[in-house]
Amino acid sequence: MAMRETVRSLRAYFILSALLTLFSYGRALWVNFEARFLFATVVGIIGIGFSLAFLYVGFSLPRLLTSSVGRIVTLLYVSTGWVVFVFLLGLLAGLAPVSVFTLVLSLLILWYLLKNVRRLAAEAQVASSGAVPTRTA
């Protein structure tokens, strides 16, 4: 039997990934502020914006699953595009082997979040409608 995420554990994933990403982009941004204003600074600021959005979703997840799951899904898709964009920027700057690992790990986490957000949203919709849920494989 596979482990199924709950709203509470998914909140923890969103909050933890937001804090780790916030720390990573914040550290990179701090290094960039010591030099002149670069394109990397803009990338860092946008990355911090994504981190804050994930933090918001983490704290508001139960309400968002019933009222606006589309916004969560959109955030996850846009985040996926952002991760790929940052990876491609890394390719242009000279790829470090850790970048490939970071890309794969980030994409797996985003896929996992997307899959579980959709499942929990469907369960929340069924629970709020009062219908009897059907078991899907």
A tleap script that builds the chain and sets N, CA, C and O, in Angstrom:
source leaprc.protein.ff14SB
mol = sequence {
  NMET ALA MET ARG GLU THR VAL ARG SER LEU
  ARG ALA TYR PHE ILE LEU SER ALA LEU LEU
  THR LEU PHE SER TYR GLY ARG ALA LEU TRP
  VAL ASN PHE GLU ALA ARG PHE LEU PHE ALA
  THR VAL VAL GLY ILE ILE GLY ILE GLY PHE
  SER LEU ALA PHE LEU TYR VAL GLY PHE SER
  LEU PRO ARG LEU LEU THR SER SER VAL GLY
  ARG ILE VAL THR LEU LEU TYR VAL SER THR
  GLY TRP VAL VAL PHE VAL PHE LEU LEU GLY
  LEU LEU ALA GLY LEU ALA PRO VAL SER VAL
  PHE THR LEU VAL LEU SER LEU LEU ILE LEU
  TRP TYR LEU LEU LYS ASN VAL ARG ARG LEU
  ALA ALA GLU ALA GLN VAL ALA SER SER GLY
  ALA VAL PRO THR ARG THR CALA
}
set mol.1.N position { 0.844 -1.170 0.000 }
set mol.1.CA position { 0.000 0.000 0.000 }
set mol.1.C position { 0.897 1.243 0.000 }
set mol.1.O position { 1.803 1.367 0.824 }
set mol.2.N position { 0.635 2.137 -0.915 }
set mol.2.CA position { 1.439 3.353 -1.054 }
set mol.2.C position { 0.992 4.406 -0.037 }
set mol.2.O position { -0.169 4.463 0.369 }
set mol.3.N position { 1.954 5.227 0.354 }
set mol.3.CA position { 1.645 6.315 1.279 }
set mol.3.C position { 0.875 7.404 0.548 }
set mol.3.O position { 1.260 7.815 -0.546 }
set mol.4.N position { -0.200 7.866 1.146 }
set mol.4.CA position { -1.004 8.932 0.551 }
set mol.4.C position { -0.820 10.197 1.368 }
set mol.4.O position { -0.943 10.192 2.592 }
set mol.5.N position { -0.527 11.262 0.677 }
set mol.5.CA position { -0.329 12.546 1.338 }
set mol.5.C position { -1.657 13.084 1.853 }
set mol.5.O position { -2.705 12.893 1.235 }
set mol.6.N position { -1.594 13.747 2.974 }
set mol.6.CA position { -2.741 14.449 3.529 }
set mol.6.C position { -2.544 15.943 3.288 }
set mol.6.O position { -1.476 16.375 2.854 }
set mol.7.N position { -3.565 16.712 3.568 }
set mol.7.CA position { -3.446 18.161 3.417 }
set mol.7.C position { -2.331 18.676 4.326 }
set mol.7.O position { -1.551 19.545 3.937 }
set mol.8.N position { -2.267 18.136 5.526 }
set mol.8.CA position { -1.256 18.588 6.483 }
set mol.8.C position { 0.169 18.291 5.997 }
set mol.8.O position { 1.046 19.150 6.094 }
set mol.9.N position { 0.402 17.090 5.478 }
set mol.9.CA position { 1.751 16.757 5.016 }
set mol.9.C position { 2.100 17.517 3.740 }
set mol.9.O position { 3.256 17.883 3.531 }
set mol.10.N position { 1.106 17.755 2.887 }
set mol.10.CA position { 1.370 18.523 1.665 }
set mol.10.C position { 1.694 19.982 2.011 }
set mol.10.O position { 2.524 20.613 1.356 }
set mol.11.N position { 1.032 20.507 3.046 }
set mol.11.CA position { 1.372 21.851 3.531 }
set mol.11.C position { 2.841 21.904 3.930 }
set mol.11.O position { 3.550 22.859 3.615 }
set mol.12.N position { 3.281 20.871 4.621 }
set mol.12.CA position { 4.684 20.816 5.057 }
set mol.12.C position { 5.622 20.802 3.854 }
set mol.12.O position { 6.666 21.454 3.878 }
set mol.13.N position { 5.260 20.062 2.794 }
set mol.13.CA position { 6.091 20.042 1.583 }
set mol.13.C position { 6.189 21.436 0.970 }
set mol.13.O position { 7.276 21.884 0.604 }
set mol.14.N position { 5.049 22.121 0.862 }
set mol.14.CA position { 5.061 23.464 0.284 }
set mol.14.C position { 5.910 24.413 1.128 }
set mol.14.O position { 6.728 25.162 0.594 }
set mol.15.N position { 5.713 24.379 2.434 }
set mol.15.CA position { 6.435 25.297 3.318 }
set mol.15.C position { 7.924 24.976 3.331 }
set mol.15.O position { 8.753 25.884 3.261 }
set mol.16.N position { 8.270 23.702 3.419 }
set mol.16.CA position { 9.679 23.321 3.439 }
set mol.16.C position { 10.374 23.684 2.129 }
set mol.16.O position { 11.473 24.238 2.140 }
set mol.17.N position { 9.739 23.375 1.008 }
set mol.17.CA position { 10.364 23.715 -0.276 }
set mol.17.C position { 10.460 25.224 -0.441 }
set mol.17.O position { 11.420 25.716 -1.036 }
set mol.18.N position { 9.485 25.971 0.074 }
set mol.18.CA position { 9.544 27.433 -0.006 }
set mol.18.C position { 10.711 27.971 0.818 }
set mol.18.O position { 11.441 28.851 0.363 }
set mol.19.N position { 10.885 27.446 2.020 }
set mol.19.CA position { 11.968 27.931 2.874 }
set mol.19.C position { 13.340 27.578 2.315 }
set mol.19.O position { 14.262 28.392 2.366 }
set mol.20.N position { 13.477 26.365 1.779 }
set mol.20.CA position { 14.757 25.974 1.186 }
set mol.20.C position { 15.079 26.803 -0.051 }
set mol.20.O position { 16.220 27.219 -0.248 }
set mol.21.N position { 14.084 27.038 -0.871 }
set mol.21.CA position { 14.290 27.842 -2.071 }
set mol.21.C position { 14.552 29.298 -1.707 }
set mol.21.O position { 15.386 29.957 -2.329 }
set mol.22.N position { 13.844 29.797 -0.705 }
set mol.22.CA position { 14.065 31.166 -0.238 }
set mol.22.C position { 15.491 31.336 0.272 }
set mol.22.O position { 16.141 32.342 -0.013 }
set mol.23.N position { 15.972 30.363 1.019 }
set mol.23.CA position { 17.346 30.415 1.507 }
set mol.23.C position { 18.337 30.381 0.347 }
set mol.23.O position { 19.303 31.144 0.330 }
set mol.24.N position { 18.099 29.495 -0.624 }
set mol.24.CA position { 19.008 29.351 -1.755 }
set mol.24.C position { 19.064 30.625 -2.600 }
set mol.24.O position { 20.148 31.128 -2.894 }
set mol.25.N position { 17.898 31.144 -2.990 }
set mol.25.CA position { 17.872 32.364 -3.795 }
set mol.25.C position { 18.355 33.563 -2.988 }
set mol.25.O position { 19.029 34.444 -3.522 }
set mol.26.N position { 18.010 33.597 -1.701 }
set mol.26.CA position { 18.461 34.696 -0.858 }
set mol.26.C position { 19.968 34.744 -0.736 }
set mol.26.O position { 20.572 35.815 -0.789 }
set mol.27.N position { 20.569 33.582 -0.574 }
set mol.27.CA position { 22.031 33.507 -0.501 }
set mol.27.C position { 22.668 33.956 -1.809 }
set mol.27.O position { 23.632 34.722 -1.813 }
set mol.28.N position { 22.118 33.470 -2.922 }
set mol.28.CA position { 22.651 33.860 -4.234 }
set mol.28.C position { 22.456 35.354 -4.468 }
set mol.28.O position { 23.325 36.015 -5.037 }
set mol.29.N position { 21.331 35.880 -4.035 }
set mol.29.CA position { 21.056 37.300 -4.204 }
set mol.29.C position { 22.006 38.141 -3.363 }
set mol.29.O position { 22.453 39.201 -3.802 }
set mol.30.N position { 22.313 37.681 -2.169 }
set mol.30.CA position { 23.255 38.393 -1.304 }
set mol.30.C position { 24.629 38.504 -1.972 }
set mol.30.O position { 25.272 39.552 -1.919 }
set mol.31.N position { 25.064 37.419 -2.593 }
set mol.31.CA position { 26.352 37.429 -3.301 }
set mol.31.C position { 26.286 38.395 -4.475 }
set mol.31.O position { 27.255 39.107 -4.735 }
set mol.32.N position { 25.162 38.435 -5.191 }
set mol.32.CA position { 25.027 39.329 -6.343 }
set mol.32.C position { 24.959 40.790 -5.935 }
set mol.32.O position { 25.391 41.654 -6.698 }
set mol.33.N position { 24.424 41.096 -4.743 }
set mol.33.CA position { 24.347 42.484 -4.302 }
set mol.33.C position { 25.716 43.052 -3.979 }
set mol.33.O position { 25.912 44.267 -4.006 }
set mol.34.N position { 26.663 42.180 -3.674 }
set mol.34.CA position { 28.005 42.651 -3.399 }
set mol.34.C position { 28.708 43.118 -4.672 }
set mol.34.O position { 29.654 43.904 -4.615 }
set mol.35.N position { 28.246 42.638 -5.795 }
set mol.35.CA position { 28.802 43.059 -7.090 }
set mol.35.C position { 27.843 44.093 -7.700 }
set mol.35.O position { 26.929 44.571 -7.029 }
set mol.36.N position { 28.057 44.423 -8.949 }
set mol.36.CA position { 27.145 45.346 -9.609 }
set mol.36.C position { 25.854 44.618 -9.976 }
set mol.36.O position { 25.804 43.389 -9.958 }
set mol.37.N position { 24.819 45.371 -10.305 }
set mol.37.CA position { 23.507 44.811 -10.633 }
set mol.37.C position { 23.616 43.959 -11.896 }
set mol.37.O position { 24.030 44.447 -12.947 }
set mol.38.N position { 23.253 42.717 -11.788 }
set mol.38.CA position { 23.365 41.784 -12.896 }
set mol.38.C position { 22.024 41.144 -13.200 }
set mol.38.O position { 21.062 41.293 -12.446 }
set mol.39.N position { 21.975 40.432 -14.312 }
set mol.39.CA position { 20.784 39.670 -14.675 }
set mol.39.C position { 20.495 38.614 -13.608 }
set mol.39.O position { 19.340 38.266 -13.366 }
set mol.40.N position { 21.553 38.109 -12.973 }
set mol.40.CA position { 21.379 37.111 -11.915 }
set mol.40.C position { 20.603 37.691 -10.740 }
set mol.40.O position { 19.903 36.954 -10.045 }
set mol.41.N position { 20.708 38.970 -10.509 }
set mol.41.CA position { 19.951 39.621 -9.439 }
set mol.41.C position { 18.456 39.558 -9.736 }
set mol.41.O position { 17.650 39.293 -8.844 }
set mol.42.N position { 18.093 39.801 -10.984 }
set mol.42.CA position { 16.690 39.721 -11.391 }
set mol.42.C position { 16.183 38.291 -11.229 }
set mol.42.O position { 15.075 38.069 -10.738 }
set mol.43.N position { 16.997 37.327 -11.642 }
set mol.43.CA position { 16.621 35.916 -11.485 }
set mol.43.C position { 16.415 35.589 -10.013 }
set mol.43.O position { 15.474 34.878 -9.661 }
set mol.44.N position { 17.285 36.101 -9.152 }
set mol.44.CA position { 17.158 35.866 -7.719 }
set mol.44.C position { 15.894 36.466 -7.137 }
set mol.44.O position { 15.233 35.839 -6.309 }
set mol.45.N position { 15.553 37.665 -7.557 }
set mol.45.CA position { 14.336 38.327 -7.059 }
set mol.45.C position { 13.094 37.562 -7.502 }
set mol.45.O position { 12.163 37.386 -6.717 }
set mol.46.N position { 13.073 37.110 -8.748 }
set mol.46.CA position { 11.934 36.320 -9.231 }
set mol.46.C position { 11.855 35.003 -8.473 }
set mol.46.O position { 10.762 34.563 -8.114 }
set mol.47.N position { 12.991 34.371 -8.227 }
set mol.47.CA position { 13.014 33.129 -7.458 }
set mol.47.C position { 12.485 33.314 -6.052 }
set mol.47.O position { 11.780 32.447 -5.534 }
set mol.48.N position { 12.815 34.435 -5.426 }
set mol.48.CA position { 12.283 34.735 -4.097 }
set mol.48.C position { 10.770 34.933 -4.182 }
set mol.48.O position { 10.043 34.544 -3.268 }
set mol.49.N position { 10.299 35.524 -5.252 }
set mol.49.CA position { 8.850 35.664 -5.459 }
set mol.49.C position { 8.158 34.307 -5.517 }
set mol.49.O position { 7.099 34.123 -4.916 }
set mol.50.N position { 8.750 33.358 -6.236 }
set mol.50.CA position { 8.192 32.009 -6.272 }
set mol.50.C position { 8.214 31.376 -4.883 }
set mol.50.O position { 7.263 30.696 -4.497 }
set mol.51.N position { 9.282 31.594 -4.138 }
set mol.51.CA position { 9.376 31.048 -2.782 }
set mol.51.C position { 8.262 31.581 -1.899 }
set mol.51.O position { 7.641 30.828 -1.149 }
set mol.52.N position { 8.013 32.868 -1.989 }
set mol.52.CA position { 6.951 33.473 -1.187 }
set mol.52.C position { 5.573 32.967 -1.608 }
set mol.52.O position { 4.689 32.796 -0.769 }
set mol.53.N position { 5.390 32.728 -2.914 }
set mol.53.CA position { 4.119 32.171 -3.387 }
set mol.53.C position { 3.918 30.759 -2.836 }
set mol.53.O position { 2.807 30.407 -2.440 }
set mol.54.N position { 4.975 29.949 -2.807 }
set mol.54.CA position { 4.885 28.605 -2.244 }
set mol.54.C position { 4.585 28.668 -0.748 }
set mol.54.O position { 3.826 27.848 -0.232 }
set mol.55.N position { 5.167 29.620 -0.066 }
set mol.55.CA position { 4.921 29.800 1.359 }
set mol.55.C position { 3.452 30.153 1.598 }
set mol.55.O position { 2.822 29.619 2.511 }
set mol.56.N position { 2.917 31.046 0.783 }
set mol.56.CA position { 1.503 31.412 0.884 }
set mol.56.C position { 0.606 30.194 0.654 }
set mol.56.O position { -0.343 29.963 1.404 }
set mol.57.N position { 0.911 29.426 -0.376 }
set mol.57.CA position { 0.110 28.229 -0.659 }
set mol.57.C position { 0.201 27.252 0.500 }
set mol.57.O position { -0.800 26.644 0.880 }
set mol.58.N position { 1.386 27.096 1.061 }
set mol.58.CA position { 1.548 26.187 2.180 }
set mol.58.C position { 0.681 26.559 3.363 }
set mol.58.O position { 0.064 25.689 3.978 }
set mol.59.N position { 0.625 27.829 3.688 }
set mol.59.CA position { -0.173 28.269 4.836 }
set mol.59.C position { -1.671 28.310 4.527 }
set mol.59.O position { -2.485 28.208 5.445 }
set mol.60.N position { -2.048 28.456 3.264 }
set mol.60.CA position { -3.449 28.588 2.884 }
set mol.60.C position { -4.001 27.357 2.178 }
set mol.60.O position { -5.095 27.412 1.617 }
set mol.61.N position { -3.276 26.262 2.192 }
set mol.61.CA position { -3.640 25.095 1.379 }
set mol.61.C position { -5.054 24.570 1.607 }
set mol.61.O position { -5.758 24.347 0.623 }
set mol.62.N position { -5.515 24.360 2.830 }
set mol.62.CA position { -6.866 23.800 2.986 }
set mol.62.C position { -7.946 24.654 2.313 }
set mol.62.O position { -8.848 24.123 1.665 }
set mol.63.N position { -7.850 25.960 2.466 }
set mol.63.CA position { -8.836 26.859 1.849 }
set mol.63.C position { -8.684 26.878 0.329 }
set mol.63.O position { -9.678 26.877 -0.397 }
set mol.64.N position { -7.435 26.894 -0.150 }
set mol.64.CA position { -7.198 26.960 -1.594 }
set mol.64.C position { -7.630 25.686 -2.318 }
set mol.64.O position { -8.031 25.742 -3.481 }
set mol.65.N position { -7.551 24.539 -1.642 }
set mol.65.CA position { -7.959 23.285 -2.284 }
set mol.65.C position { -9.442 23.276 -2.624 }
set mol.65.O position { -9.851 22.642 -3.596 }
set mol.66.N position { -10.243 23.967 -1.841 }
set mol.66.CA position { -11.680 23.991 -2.115 }
set mol.66.C position { -12.113 25.182 -2.950 }
set mol.66.O position { -13.084 25.097 -3.701 }
set mol.67.N position { -11.386 26.308 -2.822 }
set mol.67.CA position { -11.855 27.518 -3.498 }
set mol.67.C position { -11.125 27.846 -4.799 }
set mol.67.O position { -11.747 28.348 -5.735 }
set mol.68.N position { -9.834 27.579 -4.878 }
set mol.68.CA position { -9.098 27.990 -6.083 }
set mol.68.C position { -7.908 27.074 -6.353 }
set mol.68.O position { -6.755 27.504 -6.325 }
set mol.69.N position { -8.206 25.824 -6.610 }
set mol.69.CA position { -7.143 24.858 -6.907 }
set mol.69.C position { -6.438 25.201 -8.215 }
set mol.69.O position { -5.274 24.849 -8.407 }
set mol.70.N position { -7.134 25.880 -9.105 }
set mol.70.CA position { -6.533 26.272 -10.373 }
set mol.70.C position { -5.317 27.167 -10.191 }
set mol.70.O position { -4.366 27.094 -10.969 }
set mol.71.N position { -5.346 28.005 -9.172 }
set mol.71.CA position { -4.204 28.885 -8.905 }
set mol.71.C position { -2.997 28.086 -8.430 }
set mol.71.O position { -1.860 28.399 -8.784 }
set mol.72.N position { -3.246 27.059 -7.631 }
set mol.72.CA position { -2.138 26.215 -7.174 }
set mol.72.C position { -1.534 25.477 -8.359 }
set mol.72.O position { -0.314 25.422 -8.507 }
set mol.73.N position { -2.386 24.912 -9.200 }
set mol.73.CA position { -1.910 24.173 -10.375 }
set mol.73.C position { -1.138 25.098 -11.304 }
set mol.73.O position { -0.091 24.721 -11.830 }
set mol.74.N position { -1.648 26.300 -11.507 }
set mol.74.CA position { -0.950 27.269 -12.352 }
set mol.74.C position { 0.411 27.608 -11.762 }
set mol.74.O position { 1.402 27.675 -12.489 }
set mol.75.N position { 0.468 27.822 -10.455 }
set mol.75.CA position { 1.745 28.106 -9.803 }
set mol.75.C position { 2.730 26.966 -10.021 }
set mol.75.O position { 3.909 27.204 -10.285 }
set mol.76.N position { 2.258 25.736 -9.913 }
set mol.76.CA position { 3.155 24.591 -10.095 }
set mol.76.C position { 3.645 24.483 -11.540 }
set mol.76.O position { 4.811 24.162 -11.771 }
set mol.77.N position { 2.776 24.744 -12.507 }
set mol.77.CA position { 3.206 24.712 -13.911 }
set mol.77.C position { 4.200 25.843 -14.217 }
set mol.77.O position { 5.209 25.627 -14.889 }
set mol.78.N position { 3.906 27.036 -13.723 }
set mol.78.CA position { 4.810 28.156 -13.970 }
set mol.78.C position { 6.143 27.912 -13.267 }
set mol.78.O position { 7.200 28.246 -13.804 }
set mol.79.N position { 6.096 27.336 -12.075 }
set mol.79.CA position { 7.336 27.000 -11.357 }
set mol.79.C position { 8.164 25.986 -12.135 }
set mol.79.O position { 9.392 26.070 -12.166 }
set mol.80.N position { 7.494 25.039 -12.755 }
set mol.80.CA position { 8.197 24.057 -13.581 }
set mol.80.C position { 8.905 24.750 -14.738 }
set mol.80.O position { 10.067 24.461 -15.025 }
set mol.81.N position { 8.207 25.661 -15.398 }
set mol.81.CA position { 8.830 26.427 -16.475 }
set mol.81.C position { 10.001 27.255 -15.975 }
set mol.81.O position { 11.023 27.366 -16.651 }
set mol.82.N position { 9.851 27.840 -14.785 }
set mol.82.CA position { 10.924 28.644 -14.207 }
set mol.82.C position { 12.154 27.791 -13.909 }
set mol.82.O position { 13.281 28.209 -14.175 }
set mol.83.N position { 11.940 26.598 -13.358 }
set mol.83.CA position { 13.063 25.697 -13.045 }
set mol.83.C position { 13.819 25.337 -14.320 }
set mol.83.O position { 15.049 25.328 -14.335 }
set mol.84.N position { 13.085 25.043 -15.381 }
set mol.84.CA position { 13.722 24.702 -16.657 }
set mol.84.C position { 14.462 25.925 -17.216 }
set mol.84.O position { 15.570 25.793 -17.736 }
set mol.85.N position { 13.854 27.111 -17.111 }
set mol.85.CA position { 14.498 28.338 -17.581 }
set mol.85.C position { 15.811 28.602 -16.843 }
set mol.85.O position { 16.825 28.918 -17.465 }
set mol.86.N position { 15.789 28.472 -15.530 }
set mol.86.CA position { 17.004 28.701 -14.736 }
set mol.86.C position { 18.064 27.662 -15.081 }
set mol.86.O position { 19.253 27.976 -15.124 }
set mol.87.N position { 17.636 26.427 -15.327 }
set mol.87.CA position { 18.583 25.391 -15.747 }
set mol.87.C position { 19.230 25.761 -17.077 }
set mol.87.O position { 20.441 25.622 -17.245 }
set mol.88.N position { 18.419 26.232 -18.020 }
set mol.88.CA position { 18.964 26.625 -19.322 }
set mol.88.C position { 19.914 27.817 -19.191 }
set mol.88.O position { 20.913 27.896 -19.907 }
set mol.89.N position { 19.607 28.740 -18.284 }
set mol.89.CA position { 20.542 29.834 -18.019 }
set mol.89.C position { 21.861 29.288 -17.482 }
set mol.89.O position { 22.936 29.784 -17.820 }
set mol.90.N position { 21.763 28.264 -16.645 }
set mol.90.CA position { 22.964 27.617 -16.119 }
set mol.90.C position { 23.779 26.970 -17.217 }
set mol.90.O position { 25.009 26.966 -17.168 }
set mol.91.N position { 23.089 26.418 -18.217 }
set mol.91.CA position { 23.807 25.833 -19.357 }
set mol.91.C position { 24.605 26.897 -20.096 }
set mol.91.O position { 25.739 26.657 -20.510 }
set mol.92.N position { 24.014 28.066 -20.258 }
set mol.92.CA position { 24.710 29.150 -20.952 }
set mol.92.C position { 25.913 29.659 -20.158 }
set mol.92.O position { 26.920 30.078 -20.729 }
set mol.93.N position { 25.787 29.615 -18.831 }
set mol.93.CA position { 26.865 30.124 -17.984 }
set mol.93.C position { 27.947 29.085 -17.721 }
set mol.93.O position { 28.979 29.401 -17.129 }
set mol.94.N position { 27.724 27.867 -18.148 }
set mol.94.CA position { 28.683 26.785 -17.881 }
set mol.94.C position { 28.113 25.872 -16.811 }
set mol.94.O position { 28.173 26.177 -15.620 }
set mol.95.N position { 27.571 24.776 -17.237 }
set mol.95.CA position { 26.824 23.873 -16.364 }
set mol.95.C position { 27.716 23.178 -15.353 }
set mol.95.O position { 28.748 22.605 -15.703 }
set mol.96.N position { 27.310 23.238 -14.109 }
set mol.96.CA position { 27.960 22.458 -13.055 }
set mol.96.C position { 27.168 21.156 -12.907 }
set mol.96.O position { 25.950 21.163 -13.082 }
set mol.97.N position { 27.824 20.054 -12.592 }
set mol.97.CA position { 27.100 18.772 -12.468 }
set mol.97.C position { 25.949 18.816 -11.460 }
set mol.97.O position { 24.960 18.102 -11.623 }
set mol.98.N position { 26.066 19.638 -10.433 }
set mol.98.CA position { 25.001 19.723 -9.442 }
set mol.98.C position { 23.733 20.331 -10.044 }
set mol.98.O position { 22.641 20.094 -9.527 }
set mol.99.N position { 23.849 21.106 -11.118 }
set mol.99.CA position { 22.687 21.718 -11.756 }
set mol.99.C position { 21.745 20.674 -12.329 }
set mol.99.O position { 20.527 20.837 -12.255 }
set mol.100.N position { 22.282 19.612 -12.893 }
set mol.100.CA position { 21.436 18.543 -13.434 }
set mol.100.C position { 20.686 17.862 -12.301 }
set mol.100.O position { 19.495 17.579 -12.424 }
set mol.101.N position { 21.372 17.599 -11.206 }
set mol.101.CA position { 20.733 16.983 -10.042 }
set mol.101.C position { 19.634 17.892 -9.495 }
set mol.101.O position { 18.548 17.420 -9.157 }
set mol.102.N position { 19.909 19.178 -9.409 }
set mol.102.CA position { 18.927 20.139 -8.915 }
set mol.102.C position { 17.712 20.196 -9.829 }
set mol.102.O position { 16.579 20.258 -9.351 }
set mol.103.N position { 17.937 20.174 -11.144 }
set mol.103.CA position { 16.835 20.189 -12.101 }
set mol.103.C position { 15.960 18.961 -11.917 }
set mol.103.O position { 14.741 19.086 -11.800 }
set mol.104.N position { 16.553 17.790 -11.889 }
set mol.104.CA position { 15.786 16.548 -11.769 }
set mol.104.C position { 15.029 16.519 -10.444 }
set mol.104.O position { 13.846 16.177 -10.416 }
set mol.105.N position { 15.693 16.871 -9.358 }
set mol.105.CA position { 15.046 16.874 -8.051 }
set mol.105.C position { 13.889 17.873 -8.011 }
set mol.105.O position { 12.818 17.555 -7.496 }
set mol.106.N position { 14.093 19.059 -8.541 }
set mol.106.CA position { 13.040 20.079 -8.565 }
set mol.106.C position { 11.843 19.628 -9.384 }
set mol.106.O position { 10.700 19.807 -8.965 }
set mol.107.N position { 12.097 19.047 -10.546 }
set mol.107.CA position { 10.998 18.577 -11.391 }
set mol.107.C position { 10.232 17.436 -10.734 }
set mol.107.O position { 9.008 17.367 -10.847 }
set mol.108.N position { 10.935 16.542 -10.051 }
set mol.108.CA position { 10.252 15.452 -9.344 }
set mol.108.C position { 9.384 15.984 -8.203 }
set mol.108.O position { 8.263 15.515 -8.005 }
set mol.109.N position { 9.890 16.947 -7.466 }
set mol.109.CA position { 9.110 17.529 -6.368 }
set mol.109.C position { 7.874 18.248 -6.919 }
set mol.109.O position { 6.779 18.101 -6.375 }
set mol.110.N position { 8.041 19.011 -7.980 }
set mol.110.CA position { 6.906 19.722 -8.564 }
set mol.110.C position { 5.857 18.753 -9.108 }
set mol.110.O position { 4.660 18.991 -8.948 }
set mol.111.N position { 6.286 17.676 -9.742 }
set mol.111.CA position { 5.353 16.660 -10.243 }
set mol.111.C position { 4.594 16.021 -9.075 }
set mol.111.O position { 3.381 15.825 -9.150 }
set mol.112.N position { 5.308 15.701 -8.008 }
set mol.112.CA position { 4.698 15.081 -6.835 }
set mol.112.C position { 3.664 16.018 -6.199 }
set mol.112.O position { 2.574 15.585 -5.826 }
set mol.113.N position { 4.009 17.291 -6.081 }
set mol.113.CA position { 3.070 18.263 -5.534 }
set mol.113.C position { 1.838 18.396 -6.422 }
set mol.113.O position { 0.714 18.429 -5.922 }
set mol.114.N position { 2.038 18.471 -7.722 }
set mol.114.CA position { 0.931 18.604 -8.663 }
set mol.114.C position { -0.008 17.410 -8.577 }
set mol.114.O position { -1.227 17.572 -8.519 }
set mol.115.N position { 0.554 16.231 -8.569 }
set mol.115.CA position { -0.245 15.001 -8.496 }
set mol.115.C position { -1.092 14.979 -7.225 }
set mol.115.O position { -2.278 14.652 -7.274 }
set mol.116.N position { -0.491 15.324 -6.096 }
set mol.116.CA position { -1.212 15.272 -4.830 }
set mol.116.C position { -2.183 16.435 -4.650 }
set mol.116.O position { -3.223 16.269 -4.012 }
set mol.117.N position { -1.872 17.598 -5.193 }
set mol.117.CA position { -2.813 18.715 -5.137 }
set mol.117.C position { -4.073 18.356 -5.906 }
set mol.117.O position { -5.183 18.601 -5.433 }
set mol.118.N position { -3.912 17.787 -7.071 }
set mol.118.CA position { -5.088 17.395 -7.866 }
set mol.118.C position { -5.922 16.348 -7.136 }
set mol.118.O position { -7.149 16.444 -7.113 }
set mol.119.N position { -5.277 15.359 -6.544 }
set mol.119.CA position { -6.010 14.313 -5.825 }
set mol.119.C position { -6.733 14.893 -4.615 }
set mol.119.O position { -7.911 14.605 -4.402 }
set mol.120.N position { -6.042 15.704 -3.823 }
set mol.120.CA position { -6.673 16.275 -2.630 }
set mol.120.C position { -7.788 17.257 -2.994 }
set mol.120.O position { -8.782 17.349 -2.275 }
set mol.121.N position { -7.639 17.982 -4.088 }
set mol.121.CA position { -8.698 18.891 -4.529 }
set mol.121.C position { -9.939 18.106 -4.940 }
set mol.121.O position { -11.064 18.494 -4.624 }
set mol.122.N position { -9.724 16.997 -5.647 }
set mol.122.CA position { -10.860 16.159 -6.042 }
set mol.122.C position { -11.552 15.591 -4.806 }
set mol.122.O position { -12.781 15.549 -4.749 }
set mol.123.N position { -10.780 15.159 -3.825 }
set mol.123.CA position { -11.366 14.646 -2.589 }
set mol.123.C position { -12.106 15.744 -1.833 }
set mol.123.O position { -13.161 15.485 -1.255 }
set mol.124.N position { -11.583 16.943 -1.827 }
set mol.124.CA position { -12.248 18.057 -1.155 }
set mol.124.C position { -13.553 18.411 -1.849 }
set mol.124.O position { -14.539 18.746 -1.192 }
set mol.125.N position { -13.562 18.339 -3.174 }
set mol.125.CA position { -14.784 18.625 -3.926 }
set mol.125.C position { -15.861 17.579 -3.631 }
set mol.125.O position { -17.034 17.914 -3.463 }
set mol.126.N position { -15.451 16.320 -3.569 }
set mol.126.CA position { -16.396 15.238 -3.264 }
set mol.126.C position { -16.942 15.401 -1.850 }
set mol.126.O position { -18.138 15.231 -1.613 }
set mol.127.N position { -16.053 15.732 -0.910 }
set mol.127.CA position { -16.461 15.904 0.485 }
set mol.127.C position { -17.425 17.080 0.639 }
set mol.127.O position { -18.372 17.001 1.422 }
set mol.128.N position { -17.197 18.157 -0.091 }
set mol.128.CA position { -18.056 19.312 0.030 }
set mol.128.C position { -19.406 19.119 -0.676 }
set mol.128.O position { -20.391 19.767 -0.322 }
set mol.129.N position { -19.449 18.233 -1.668 }
set mol.129.CA position { -20.703 17.989 -2.376 }
set mol.129.C position { -21.560 16.937 -1.678 }
set mol.129.O position { -22.759 16.838 -1.940 }
set mol.130.N position { -20.952 16.154 -0.794 }
set mol.130.CA position { -21.705 15.124 -0.077 }
set mol.130.C position { -21.866 13.836 -0.858 }
set mol.130.O position { -22.566 12.929 -0.408 }
set mol.131.N position { -21.236 13.734 -2.016 }
set mol.131.CA position { -21.335 12.524 -2.845 }
set mol.131.C position { -20.465 11.431 -2.255 }
set mol.131.O position { -19.546 11.702 -1.482 }
set mol.132.N position { -20.758 10.206 -2.620 }
set mol.132.CA position { -19.965 9.065 -2.185 }
set mol.132.C position { -18.763 8.951 -3.124 }
set mol.132.O position { -18.949 8.833 -4.335 }
set mol.133.N position { -17.536 8.982 -2.598 }
set mol.133.CA position { -16.359 8.912 -3.469 }
set mol.133.C position { -16.202 7.531 -4.093 }
set mol.133.O position { -16.536 6.516 -3.482 }
set mol.134.N position { -15.696 7.510 -5.301 }
set mol.134.CA position { -15.409 6.247 -5.969 }
set mol.134.C position { -13.908 6.025 -5.935 }
set mol.134.O position { -13.128 6.974 -6.015 }
set mol.135.N position { -13.515 4.783 -5.818 }
set mol.135.CA position { -12.088 4.430 -5.733 }
set mol.135.C position { -11.541 4.357 -7.141 }
set mol.135.O position { -12.065 3.631 -7.986 }
set mol.136.N position { -10.465 5.125 -7.394 }
set mol.136.CA position { -9.802 5.071 -8.705 }
set mol.136.C position { -8.418 4.517 -8.511 }
set mol.136.O position { -7.802 4.692 -7.460 }
set mol.137.N position { -7.940 3.855 -9.521 }
set mol.137.CA position { -6.601 3.240 -9.437 }
set mol.137.C position { -5.524 4.217 -9.762 }
set mol.137.O position { -4.344 3.866 -9.739 }
savepdb mol mol.pdb
quit
